[in-house]
């Protein structure tokens, strides 16, 4: 872990890959990750952990499925908005115009969850990359 402050704008400027989170810090057993996103992610769920989203720039939509697997509602997050997807809830993040987000989740958590649709080529199935 770094012992100097991390400027999130600088961290985000250091990579171009979409849907490919970078670990900027750790808090206890949790990663603080940043990612650039555009277009659609994939339907997925994290069985054992909630997923925290903070929009740093742009707008993020998160479609949510109800317990029956039917499309439920979509939450729309603008800059500065926070939303937590509860554990086990299927969700699909997307951003029509692109966004920068901060995620807070247990270290080792996969970006595509424990169960998911087939992973498209533009989505990085990762537990987070080190920040260069």
N, C-alpha and C positions, 0 to 999 in steps of 0.2 A: 504494500500500500504506500502511496506517496505521502510525504510529510509536508507538502506545500499545497496551497489552494489550487483548485482546478477550475479554470474558466470554462463553462459549458459551451459557450460559443466557439472557443478555440478547439475544444475537443471535437465538436461536431464538424468543424471545418477540416479536420484531419483525415476524414474518410468520405467516400462517395457512395458506398454500397447501401442499397435500400434494404429494409427489413433484416438488417445485420447488426444487432446491438453490440455496443462496446461497453466494457466494464470501466466506469470512471472511479469507483470507490467501493469499499465494503463497509458494512455496519454489522458488527457481530457476524452472524452467519448469512447475511443478506447481501446481494449485489445491488449496487446502484448503477443502472445501465442507461445509456442514451442511444437513440436510433433515429435514423432518417427513414421516413415512410412515404410511399405514394402508391396509388392503385390499391389492390386488395391483398390481404394476407390470406389466410385459409381458416375454415372452421376448425376449431380445436378446443380442448378443455384441459385444465390442470386439476387433476383429481384431488391432490393433497394440499394445495395452496391457493390463496387468493392472488390476484394479479393487480398491481397498482399502476395506473397510468396518470402521468402529468403531461399536459401539452405545453411545450416550451414555445412553439411557433406554429402557425398554421391551424388546421382544423382536422380532427380525428373523429371518425364515426366508428362505433362499436355495435355491431348487430349481435343480439342475444337470442338464444333459443330457450324456449321454456322446457320444463321437465319431460314433456312428451316428444321432444325433438322437433317441434314446430317452430318456425320463425316467430319470435315474440316481438320485441321492440328494438329500436335502435336509439342509442344515446349519442348525442353529438357534443363534442368537447371543443371549445375554442381555446385560444391561448390563455394559459393560466388556470385552466379547468382540470380537476382531478376526478377520477372515477376508479372504483375498485370492482373488478369482476370477481364474484364469490367463487370459491373452489367448486369444481365440478360443473360449472355452467359453461355450456358451449358458447363460443363467441368468435366473431370474425371482424378484426379491425380493418379499416380502410381509410383512405384519404384521397379525395378527388384532386385536390390542388397541392398535395404534399404537406408534410408536417415534420416537426422535430419533437420527439417525445422522451420522457424520462420514465424508466420502469424501476420498480423496487420489488425484488422477489428473492426467495432463498437461493443461495449459491448452488449452481448445478442444475437449476430449472431450465428445461428445454424451451426454446422460443416457439416450438410447435406443440407443446403440451405432451400429455401422456396418451391422448387419443386424438386423432386428427384425420382430416381428408388427405388425399395424396398431396405431397409437397410439390408445388410448382417450382420451376427453375429460378424464379426471381426471389424466392424466400430462402433465407439461410437458416437451416435447422441447426441451431447451435445453443450452447449454454453460455454464450457471450464470448467476445474476443477481447483480448487485452488492448487497452488504449495505447497507441504508439506514442 
